[in-house]
Amino acid sequence: MSEVKKMKTGDKTIIYYLDGKMHNWEGPALIPQGNKRLAEYYLFGIKHTKEQWEEKKKDVNGQPFYKTASGKASGARV
């Protein structure tokens, strides 16, 4: 499995990428000129708003849906 790599350009832009696509689960994948207020969030090359990125990050961590209370209530088989 590949790992996320960090690249800095001459103008202090920071880019995190995975397999040639901007990607970062830990924070913004693009920080133009090192300015965090202009940061952009990407997962597997797809741009997201910060709110969308936070929601996707929540979906990845934690328990699978079938082990949660709402998953059991919906009759999910275990």
N, C-alpha and C positions, 0 to 999 in steps of 0.2 A: 504494500500500500504506500502511496506517495505521501509526502508530508508537505505542509504549508511552508512556503518560503517567503522571505522578506527581502524586498529590494528598495534601495534608496537611490534617487536620481540626483543629478547635480543641483537642481532647484529645491532640494530637501523634501520632495514628494516621496511618500512611503506607500509601497504597494505590497500587499500580501496576495500570493497566488498559489494555486494548486493545479497541476497538470495544464499549465498555460492559461488558466482562467482565474480572474480575480475571485478570491474566496477567503473568508476568515470567520470562524465561529466565535472567536474571542473578542472581536470588536470590528471597527471599520476596516474594509479591505483597501480603501484608497483614501489617503490623507494628502490632499494637494498642498504643496509647499509647506508641509508640516503643520498646517492650520487645521486643528481638530474641529473647528466650527464648520468647515467645508467638507467634512468627512462623508464618504459614501459607503454604503453597506452592500456587499455582494456575497452571494452563496452560489458556488459552482458557476460563476460567470453571469448570474442574473442579478440585476440591481434591485434592491429593496429599500423602502423607507426604513428609518430606525425602528419604527413601531412594528412593521412587518418582520424585520429581522429578529426583533425580540420575541415575537410570537413563534416564529419558526424555531428559534433556539429553545424555547420552552417545550415545543413538541418533541425535540430530540432527546432532551434530558428527562429523567424520571422513569416511571413505570410504563409498561405497555398498556394500551387502552383497556385490554381485557382484564387487567388486574386492578383497575381503578373502580371506585364506587359506581360511576356512571356506566362503565362498561359492563359490570355485573348486573346493574339494573336493567340494561337493555337486553339481557338474556344472552350475552356472548358466551359461547362455549369455551371452556378452559381445558 
